């Protein structure tokens, strides 16, 4: 029941690094955070009865996000894209894959890439540094761990 505006926004996921002998403190910090992020994804997937696989190279999802600007049923499209990437191990930047998932032509998707880039600039100007991000009454909340607080703010 909340009115909202929704924008796809891209973040770059890096591979989870392997522990290295002699890694620096920042390298250890980055590795541990990446491992924790993967564990949280797996935890939430397990709670939903979904088996997720993590690719060695996460790749890009720019085309899939651009298609999201054009599809009629975003929820159904997101479900298909989720399965394609996390379960079937497909690339969400491969033109034929995204076209099959979205029902759009590769040229339509490529044309939407500029709109996605504009969304990215707008998000960065508002202070968005990662996703998911929520902007409520001028405050930015980043990450799903804020959901209980967001619900409370929205019910006031």
Secondary structure as a PSIPRED ss2 file (coil, helix, strand):
# PSIPRED VFORMAT (PSIPRED V4.0)

   1 X C   1.000  0.000  0.000
   2 X C   1.000  0.000  0.000
   3 X C   1.000  0.000  0.000
   4 X C   1.000  0.000  0.000
   5 X C   1.000  0.000  0.000
   6 X C   1.000  0.000  0.000
   7 X C   1.000  0.000  0.000
   8 X C   1.000  0.000  0.000
   9 X C   1.000  0.000  0.000
  10 X C   1.000  0.000  0.000
  11 X C   1.000  0.000  0.000
  12 X C   1.000  0.000  0.000
  13 X C   1.000  0.000  0.000
  14 X C   1.000  0.000  0.000
  15 X C   1.000  0.000  0.000
  16 X C   1.000  0.000  0.000
  17 X C   1.000  0.000  0.000
  18 X C   1.000  0.000  0.000
  19 X C   1.000  0.000  0.000
  20 X C   1.000  0.000  0.000
  21 X C   1.000  0.000  0.000
  22 X C   1.000  0.000  0.000
  23 X C   1.000  0.000  0.000
  24 X C   1.000  0.000  0.000
  25 X H   0.000  1.000  0.000
  26 X H   0.000  1.000  0.000
  27 X H   0.000  1.000  0.000
  28 X H   0.000  1.000  0.000
  29 X H   0.000  1.000  0.000
  30 X H   0.000  1.000  0.000
  31 X H   0.000  1.000  0.000
  32 X H   0.000  1.000  0.000
  33 X H   0.000  1.000  0.000
  34 X H   0.000  1.000  0.000
  35 X H   0.000  1.000  0.000
  36 X H   0.000  1.000  0.000
  37 X H   0.000  1.000  0.000
  38 X H   0.000  1.000  0.000
  39 X H   0.000  1.000  0.000
  40 X H   0.000  1.000  0.000
  41 X H   0.000  1.000  0.000
  42 X H   0.000  1.000  0.000
  43 X H   0.000  1.000  0.000
  44 X H   0.000  1.000  0.000
  45 X H   0.000  1.000  0.000
  46 X H   0.000  1.000  0.000
  47 X H   0.000  1.000  0.000
  48 X C   1.000  0.000  0.000
  49 X C   1.000  0.000  0.000
  50 X C   1.000  0.000  0.000
  51 X C   1.000  0.000  0.000
  52 X C   1.000  0.000  0.000
  53 X C   1.000  0.000  0.000
  54 X C   1.000  0.000  0.000
  55 X C   1.000  0.000  0.000
  56 X C   1.000  0.000  0.000
  57 X C   1.000  0.000  0.000
  58 X C   1.000  0.000  0.000
  59 X C   1.000  0.000  0.000
  60 X C   1.000  0.000  0.000
  61 X C   1.000  0.000  0.000
  62 X H   0.000  1.000  0.000
  63 X H   0.000  1.000  0.000
  64 X H   0.000  1.000  0.000
  65 X H   0.000  1.000  0.000
  66 X H   0.000  1.000  0.000
  67 X H   0.000  1.000  0.000
  68 X H   0.000  1.000  0.000
  69 X C   1.000  0.000  0.000
  70 X C   1.000  0.000  0.000
  71 X C   1.000  0.000  0.000
  72 X C   1.000  0.000  0.000
  73 X C   1.000  0.000  0.000
  74 X H   0.000  1.000  0.000
  75 X H   0.000  1.000  0.000
  76 X H   0.000  1.000  0.000
  77 X H   0.000  1.000  0.000
  78 X H   0.000  1.000  0.000
  79 X H   0.000  1.000  0.000
  80 X H   0.000  1.000  0.000
  81 X H   0.000  1.000  0.000
  82 X H   0.000  1.000  0.000
  83 X H   0.000  1.000  0.000
  84 X H   0.000  1.000  0.000
  85 X H   0.000  1.000  0.000
  86 X H   0.000  1.000  0.000
  87 X H   0.000  1.000  0.000
  88 X C   1.000  0.000  0.000
  89 X C   1.000  0.000  0.000
  90 X C   1.000  0.000  0.000
  91 X C   1.000  0.000  0.000
  92 X C   1.000  0.000  0.000
  93 X C   1.000  0.000  0.000
  94 X C   1.000  0.000  0.000
  95 X H   0.000  1.000  0.000
  96 X H   0.000  1.000  0.000
  97 X H   0.000  1.000  0.000
  98 X H   0.000  1.000  0.000
  99 X H   0.000  1.000  0.000
 100 X H   0.000  1.000  0.000
 101 X H   0.000  1.000  0.000
 102 X H   0.000  1.000  0.000
 103 X C   1.000  0.000  0.000
 104 X C   1.000  0.000  0.000
 105 X C   1.000  0.000  0.000
 106 X H   0.000  1.000  0.000
 107 X H   0.000  1.000  0.000
 108 X H   0.000  1.000  0.000
 109 X H   0.000  1.000  0.000
 110 X H   0.000  1.000  0.000
 111 X H   0.000  1.000  0.000
 112 X H   0.000  1.000  0.000
 113 X H   0.000  1.000  0.000
 114 X H   0.000  1.000  0.000
 115 X H   0.000  1.000  0.000
 116 X H   0.000  1.000  0.000
 117 X H   0.000  1.000  0.000
 118 X H   0.000  1.000  0.000
 119 X H   0.000  1.000  0.000
 120 X H   0.000  1.000  0.000
 121 X H   0.000  1.000  0.000
 122 X H   0.000  1.000  0.000
 123 X H   0.000  1.000  0.000
 124 X H   0.000  1.000  0.000
 125 X H   0.000  1.000  0.000
 126 X C   1.000  0.000  0.000
 127 X C   1.000  0.000  0.000
 128 X C   1.000  0.000  0.000
 129 X C   1.000  0.000  0.000
 130 X C   1.000  0.000  0.000
 131 X C   1.000  0.000  0.000
 132 X C   1.000  0.000  0.000
 133 X E   0.000  0.000  1.000
 134 X E   0.000  0.000  1.000
 135 X E   0.000  0.000  1.000
 136 X E   0.000  0.000  1.000
 137 X C   1.000  0.000  0.000
 138 X C   1.000  0.000  0.000
 139 X E   0.000  0.000  1.000
 140 X E   0.000  0.000  1.000
 141 X E   0.000  0.000  1.000
 142 X E   0.000  0.000  1.000
 143 X C   1.000  0.000  0.000
 144 X H   0.000  1.000  0.000
 145 X H   0.000  1.000  0.000
 146 X H   0.000  1.000  0.000
 147 X H   0.000  1.000  0.000
 148 X H   0.000  1.000  0.000
 149 X H   0.000  1.000  0.000
 150 X H   0.000  1.000  0.000
 151 X H   0.000  1.000  0.000
 152 X H   0.000  1.000  0.000
 153 X H   0.000  1.000  0.000
 154 X H   0.000  1.000  0.000
 155 X H   0.000  1.000  0.000
 156 X C   1.000  0.000  0.000
